[in-house]
Amino acid sequence: MIPSRPSLPPTSTGEGTPTLTLIPGLPDDIAALILISLPYSHRSRLRHTARAWHAFLSAASVAPLRRLLRLPPRHILCLFPSDPSVVPPFLFDPAAAAWAPLPLLPCSPFFYGLSNFATLALGPHLYVLGGSHFDARSYPLGLPLPSAAVHRLDLSRPPHLLSWTRLPDMLSPRGSFACAPIASANSIIVAGGGSRHAMFPSSGTRMSSAEVFAADSGEWVPTNRLPRYRSGCVGFFLRQNQQKEEKEVHGDEEEFWVMGGYGDYRPVAGVVPANVYYKDVLVLGLRSGKWREVGDMWEAGERQKLGKVVIMDGVDGELMGVFMLDHNAIFR
């Protein structure tokens, strides 16, 4: 049963008389349920079917209405098969098996091969942050250059009007870094990173700085640095209701977790430098601004470095699990 009648966006019949009719012959409650179940990739075409649909079929209307009706969240995956300035990314709706291409990321003609960038969603926006790119005049001999660029895509706009907006740069250029959205503050936190060559991985850079982006003001501000250099790491944000076991020790602080990565060098045969991979997890308390170490993720000799990591959120932001893909094995 629908808990309350949804507030639908007013439309016009063209004669100056407002109407809320979405599908003639059906109550608006039922019509709204049908329309909010449509895949994202179909909305651009169907928005032109009727004026009422044009006003209704937007992320600004659909997402709040799904929450109001207590429907399961409609997860949409954004896939970046390659450099987003060369190959367009895609949105994929798993429930409908539907694809929707996104516009290319603006780029400089002097750079290409962007990699190790970070992507995340905050509200109706999709962000692409940093990464490593090559000077087109020196590749493959030149070292990759870390980028400080930040781009945002507003998914609440009609699909045919989507375009990337350049936001203020990060304070420090970085690639292969940890980042996470802080939904309660409408902010993004990033930490660590650097840039390294795919052919010569030990000749890259690494850093320990951390900073926070306030989406409302568009400003980047520095926060406490990592205890040591760390690149190739992943991060996620832990909300208060997820900190059950450690609540008595650390209170109600919200935390930013940084896993894995590398920072130091270890000489091989006394000549060739090799990366030293970290097994521990570092945690930043957002209220205290202090880092603490949780401990190693695995015992000595079990593995050398972190694999591909995916963070899955549950209902109402509850963390469901941290998954790592290592060849054909999946760890949780």
N, C-alpha and C positions, 0 to 999 in steps of 0.2 A: 504493500500500500504506500502511495506517495505521501510523505509526511506533511507537505504543504504545497499549495499551488505555486509552481515556479513563476517568477517574475520575468516575463518575456519582453524583449526589446520592442518598443512601439514602432509600427510601420505606418505607411500611408497607402490608401487606395488610389491615389492620384487625384482625388476630388477634395482633398483636405480633410477627410474623415479618418481618424485613426482606427486601426484594426489590429487584432492580435491573431487572426486566423493564419495558421501555418499550413494545414492540410484541410481543404473543404470537406465537411462531412464527419470530421473527427474532432473530439475535444482537444484543446491545445495541450493538455497534460499528456495525452497519448501521442500526439504528433511530436511533442518535444522529446519524448523517450525514443521515438524512432530516429529523429534527426541527430541526437547526440550520440547515437550508436554508429553513425556513419564513419568510415575511415577518414583520417586526415587528408589522404591523397585524393579523395573524391570531392572535397568541399569546394575547391576552386571551380570545378565545372558546375556543381549543383547550386552554388550561390547565385548563379544567374537565372535559375529557374523561376524564382518569384522574388518580389521585393522583401517579403517577410523572411524568406530564407537568406537573403543577402545580409540582412541585419542580424539574423540569428546565428548563422554558421561561422563563428569566429571563436578563437581560443578564449577571448575575454568573456564570452557568453557560455560556451560549452563546458569548460573546465569547472567554473563555480557551480554550474547547475548539476554536474555529475556528483560533486561533493554534497550539494544540498539534498539530492535524492539518494545519497549513500550508496552510489553505484561503485563497483570496483574500479580502482584507478586504471586508466587506459595508457599503458606504457608504450612509448614510441622510442625506437632506437635510432640514433644518428650514427651512420657509418661513414668513415673517411677511408676509402680504399687507397688513397695516395695523397700527394700534395694537393690540398684543397684549392690552391690557386691555378692548378692545371687540370685536375679531375674533379668534377662536382661531387660533393658529399650527397648522401641520400638519407631520407627518413624512411623507416620501415615500421609498419604497424603489424606486430606479430599476430594479433587477434584476427586481422582480416587478410594477412599475407599480402599487403598492399605496399607499394613503393611510391615515393615522391621525391624527385630530384630537388636539390637546393642550389641557389646561385653560387658561382665561383667566388672565392675569396679574392679581393683586390690584391695585387702584388706589384712589386717593382720589376721592370724588365731586366734589371741587372742581377736579380736573384731568382733562384728556382730550387726545387728539391727540398721544400720545407718538410721537416720531420721532427719527431720528439716534441711536438706541441701538445698542449693540454686542451681538452674540451669538457665543458660541463653545462648543466642547465640550472638556471635560477629564475624562478617564476616562469613567465612565458618566453624567456629569452634563452638563446643558445650562445655560448661564448667559445671563442678560440683564442688561446693565450700562448704567447711566446713561441718557442720551438727553435730549431737550428736550420739555417739555410746556407747555401753555398753561393759564392760569387760566381756568376756564370762565365766570367772571364778567366777564372783560375781553376775551376773544377777539372780533374779530381785531385789536383795537387794541393790546393789551398785547404786550410782548416775550415770547418763549418763555423759560421758566425751566429752566436746566440741572438735571438730577437726579443725585443721588449714589446712588440706590437700586440694590441688587444682588439678583437673584432666582436661585434654582437649582432645577432639576428633576432628580430622580433617575430616570434611565431604566432602572435595574436593578429598579425596583419593577414589579409587575403594572400593565399599562396602565390598568385601571379604578381603581387606587389612586393615580394620579399627581396631585401637587399641587405648586405652587410654594412654596418656602421662602424667606423674607426673610433675607438675610445682612447682616452689618455694612456700613454705607454706606462708599463711597469717601471718602477724606479731602477730596476736592474734587469738587463737582458738575460734570459735563461731558457734552457731547454731541458728535457728529462727531469722535471721537477715535480714535487708533491703539491697538490692543490685540492681544495674542497669548497663547496658553497656553504655559507652560513645563512640558512633561510630565515632564521629569526631576526637577523640584523640586516637582511638583504645585502650581504657582503660576500666577498671571495677572499680566501687566504691562500697564499702560495709560499713555498719554502724550498731552499736548496736549488739544485739544478746546475747547469753549465752547458757545455757543448762539446761533442766529441766526433771524430771522424769515423765513418763506418769501416774504413780499411785500416785505420790506425787508432783503435779505441783508447789506447793508453796515453795518447798525445793531446787529449782534450783538456778542458777547463772544468773546474767544479767550485761551488760556492756554498756559503752557509747562511746567507741573508734570508729574511722572511718579511713579507709585507701583506697588507690588507687593503682590498679595494671596496670602497663604499659605493654601491650602485646608485644610491640616491643623489650623492654629491658629485660622483665621478672622480673622486680623489683616491690616490694611493698613499698610504701612510706606513712607515716601517714599524715592525714589531721586533721582539727579542729574537736574536739570531739562534740558529741551531748550535748545539754545543760543539760541533765540528763540521767540516766540509762534507756534503752529501749530495750526490747526483744519482740519477737513475732510480729514484725512490718513488713511492706512491703514497697518497694520503687520503684520509677521510675524516669527516666531522662526526663526533659522538655527542648526541643530544642528551639532555639530563635524564630522560626516562629510560635511557639505555645503560646508565651507569649504576646498576643495581648492586653488584658485588663490592664496588669500590666507593660507594656513596658515603659510608661511615668514615672513610679515611680522607677522601678528597672533597667532601661536601657535594654541593649541587653544581660545581663548575662544569661548563661545557668545554669539550676538549678537541684538539686537532691532533690526530695520530699520523705519524710518518713512519713508514715501514721500508726496510731494506735499503738498497742503494750501495754506492761505493764512494770512497773519498781519498784514502791513502794509496800509495804505491808500494809494491814489493818487488825488488829487483830479482829477475830470474837469471841465473848464471852470472850474477854480478853486473849485468849489462842491460838487458831488456827490462823495462818497467812493466809491471802487471798490476791491474787494479786489485785492491783489497775490498771484498764485498762484506757488508755489514749484515749481521743476523739479528740485530736488536731492533726494538721499536722505541721511538722517542715521542713523547706526548707533551703538548703545550696546553696549559690551562689558560683559557681565554681571559678569565677574570684576574688571575694572579700574574699572568705573563711569564710564567716560569716553565722551563722544560724539565721533564723527568724521564728516566729510563725504565721501561716496563720489563725488559729482559729479552733473551734470544727467542726467535721464532722456531728454531730447531737446534738440535744438539750438534756438537763438533763432528765433522765427518759425514753428516747426513746429506748435505748439499752445499753448493758454493754460493749461489746467488738466487735472487727472487725471480720468479717467472711472471707471466702476464697476470695481472690482478684485476678482478671485477668486484665492485661493491654493490650489493643488491639491497635496495630499500624495500621495506614492507609497507603496510597500511599506516597512514598518519606519520610517516617518517621513521617508523621503527626499523632498526637495522636487522635484516634477516641473515646476513652472512657475508664473509669475505672469502672469495673463491680465487684460487690460483691455478692457472693452466700451465702445465709443464709437459710439452710434447703430447702424448696421449693420456696423461694422467691428470686428474682434477683433484685438488686438495681444498678442504674447507677449514 
